[in-house]
Amino acid sequence: MVINMPNGTDISQLRLTEVLYSPEVGYTLVSVGRLNDSGFLATFGGGKCIVRGPDGEDLGSIPKSSRGLYKVVHEGESANSAVEGITLDQLHRHMGHISPAITKKLVSQGFVTGVKLVSAPDAEFFCKLCVYAKATRKPVPKTRKGEHAKKFGEEVHSDLWGPAPIETKGGQCYYVTFVDDYTRFTHLYLLHTKDEAFEAYQQFEAWSKNQLKAQIHVLHSDQGGEYLGKEFTAYLKSKGTVQKLTVHHTPQHNGVTERRNCTIVEHIRALLHASGLPKNLWGEAARHIVWLMNRTSTKAIQGKTPYEAVLVLSLI
């Protein structure tokens, strides 16, 4: 396999061996680790990746794209050669039943690549699964107190959902979410019992410190007993983390996680109903939905995706 790499006005060639061929995949992924094992060197800095051969010769310089990825563009390659035609309804389902307007924007702004919407832009859109999933939901008022956070960990919203009427295959019947106010990046943990929320918070805190070097300043939650246990509150005090609690019966004051949990539950119902899979797979569906939500643009961070916002922080 030969990959053309831009190097000024010249084109160098990097020959790869022992590659895996998958004709259904419309792009090529190159492992930096495998390059290193073969004696090549890849250095990152200044908005580009420079690949050097075993003898130190420059093989190519790959610029970093606006999405934070290092992408090789082949000369003479058709821009649409790997583009798959897909309807708005199909992409809407693939993306976990997100808003059709957001679905279109993800394609038009380049967040989703390799596909082209083939349905007419003014075609009437209707998803009966979304109607089914939202049939029993009560809306959470969009009320907010205070300004948006200016950095990761400045305020983290948390909410616990459950018990579910059916346990997951692993025996869990609750989940807890932690949503960073600055990036809107969401972590979801499946729980057997409510008191496991404390351990889930410690896992989230450890991830924040190790991956983003971020300290959690404020934990915003309701007054559920899972957040008010002596061990949990004592731990927060020992770390200097302020515990911000909403008033009883006012879920709108922690609307970030309340609305997110409503959305997660709706999409769980839609995915399981559409696929015909057993209801005890709701935990896997919830994790998949959060993965998609983290990669869906949101107005809360100026049209970026939470994943993109966190990726930028991890590179600083």
N, C-alpha and C positions, 0 to 999 in steps of 0.2 A: 504494500500500500504506500502511495506517495502523496504527501500533502504539500501543496504550494504555500509558501509563507512570504508575506510582504517584507521586503528589506530595502527601504528607499524606493528607487526606481527599478531595482533588480528583483528577481524572483528566485529564491533559493528553494531547494527541495529537501525535505526530511523524509527518509525512507523508514517506514515502520514495519516491523515483523511480528508474527504471532498475534495478529489482530483478530477480533471477533467481528464477523460480518452479519449484519441484520438489515435486510433490504427494506423492512417496514419503517426503520428509523430514518428521519429526513435530515439528520445532522451527524457530525463526527465528533466523538469525545476522545480526547487524548489524555492519558494518565501521566501527570508530572512525575509520580513515583516510579512508573515503568521507564520513563525517559532517563531518570536518575540511575536506575538499575543498569541501564545500557551505556552509562558513561556520559550522558548529556547533562548539561547544567541549565537550569531555568532560573532567572533572577527577575524579581518583581520590584518596580519602583518607577517613579516619575510618570505614572499613568500608562505603563507598558510592560510587557513581558519579553525579555530577551533570551533566546535559546542559543546556546553555544554547544559545539561538538566536542567530542573527546579530546581533540587537540587544541581546544580553546578558540576555534574559529567561529565567528558569528554566522548563524544559520538563518536568523530572522528576528524581527521585532514586531510584536503583536500589540496593537493599541487596546486599551481597556474601553469597552463600550459604556454608554450612559447607564446601562443596567448593572454595571460592576463586573461584567464578564469579559474574558479575553477571547475574541472571536476572530477566526481567520476567514477572510472573504476571498474566494477564489476568483481570479481574473477570468473573464469570458464565461463565467457560470451564470446561467439563467436565474434570475431572482425568484422565479416561481417554480423552479424545478422540483422543490421538495414541499410545495404548498399543497395541502389537502383541502378540497372543497367540503364544507360542512354547513349545515343549516343552523339558524339561530336556536331552534328548539333543541337540536342535538348538543350544541355547545353549552346551552343553558343547563342541560342535564349533566353533562360532563363536569361542569364547574359547580356542581352541588346545588343547583336551583337558585343561583344568585339572580339579582335583578337583570332583566333583558337589556336595559340601558347600560348597566355596568358591563355586561357581557360584550356588547358592541364596542364599548370604550376600551376594554382590555385588548381587543384585536386592533382597533384603529390606532392606538397609542403604542403598540408594540410590546405590551406586557405578555401577550400570548402570541407566539410565532409558529410558523409552519402550517397555519390554517388560513382559509379564506372563506368568509361568510358568503354563501350563495343565495340566501333568501333575500327577497326584495326588502329594502330598508324601511318601507312604509307598510309592509305586510302586517296584518292584525295578528297579535301574539296572544295566545291563551294556553296556560298550563293547568290542567285540571288537578295535577298532583300538588301544585302549590296551593290551590284552593282547598284541597283535602287537608293538607298539612296545617293550614292556618285556621281551620274551621273552629277550633276551640280556644284560640289564643286571645287573651285580653291585651290590648296595647299598653305599653309602658310609656307614660308621658316623658317627653324629652326635656327634662329639667336638669340644669347644671349649676353648681355653686362653685365659684372660684375660677381662676384662669387655667388654661391648658399648661401642662408641665413643659419645661424647657429642656429637659434631658431625661434619659432613660433612668427609671427608678425613683424619680422625684415623687411620683404618686402611682401606686399600683392598685387597681380595682380588683376585688375578689368576690366571688359568689359561689355558693354550693347549691347544686341541684339534686333532687331525689326525695324519697326513694323511688326508683323505677319499679313499675309493676312486675317486670321480669328481670332477673339477674343476667349479667353477661356470662359468657362461657367461662370466664375466670372467677365468677361469683361476686362481681361488683354490682352495686345497685345505686351508687352515687357518683357524681363527678364534681370537681371543683375547678374553677377557672381563675387565672391570674392574667389581667390585661394591663399592660403598661400604658399609661396615659399619653406619653409622648409619641410613641411609635404605633400604638394600638396592637402590638404583637401579643398574641394570646398563647398561653400554655394551658393545657387541659390534662388533668390527672384523674383516672378512675379510682374509686374508693370502695372498700367493702363496708366501712362504717364512717360516720361523720368525724369521729375523732382522728381519723387518718389525715384530715385536712392540715394539721400541724406539720406532719412529716412531708406532705406535698409542698407546703410553703418552704420548708427548709431546702428541698430539692430545687425549687424555683430560685431561691435566693443564691444557692451555690452556683447554678447555671449563670445567673446574672453577674456574679463576681468573677467566675473563671473565664467566661466567654466575652463579656463586655466591660469587665472591671468596674461594674456599677454597684453602688450601695443603694438599698431600698430605703428611702427616707420616710414615706408615708404608705401605710396599708389601709385602704378604704374598703370597708365591708359593712354588712348589716350587723345586727346584734344577735346573730345566731350563736347558740351555745358552743359551736365548734371553734368560734373565734375568741370566746371569752373564758376559755379554760385557763386555770392558773399557770400551767406550764407554757401555754402559748403566749399569754400576756407577759409573763416574766421574761420569756425569751426575747420578745420584741423590745422590752425595756433595756435588756442587757446589750442589745445591738444598737440602741439609740433610734429605733424605728417608731415613729408616731403612729398610734392606732386611731384611725378616723372612723367613727361609727355613725351610721344613719339613724334617724329617729324611727321608732317603731311605726310600721304600716305606711312608710313613705319610700317604697322601692325606687321611685323616680329620682331620689337624691343620690342613688348609686346607679344611675341609668345606664352607664357604659356597660357594666357586666350584666345587668338585668336584661337589657335589650339583646346583648350578645347571647345570653343563655336562651332567650326566647327564639332567636334565629337558629341556634344550634338544634334545639328540640324540633322546630319545624322541619329543618332539613333532614334530620334523622328520620322523621316520619315519611318524608317525601322519598328519600333514597330507598328505604326498606320496602315501602309500598310499591315503588316502581320496579325494583329488582325481584321482588317476591322472595327475598332472603328471610330466614327466621328472625324473629324479633330479638332473640338473645345475642344478635350481632350488633346491637345498637351502640355498644362501646367502640367497636371498630369504625362504625359509621361516624360517630362523634369525632374520633381522632382524624379521620379523613376530612371531615368538614372543616375542622380547625386548620388543618394543613392548607386547604383551599382558601379559607378566609385570610390567612396570613399572606397569601399571594394574590389577593384581590385588592385593587385600588380603592381608596376611601377618601372622602372629602376632609376627614378629620386631620389628615396629614398632606393636604394640598395635592390630592390625586395620586400619591405614591402608594405602593403596597407596604404593609408592615414588614414583610420580609426584606424588601429593599432598604427600608429605613434602618433596620437592625444590621443588615449587611454592611452598610456604610460605617456604622459605629464600630463594628468588629474589625474593620480595616484601619481604624485610626490608631 
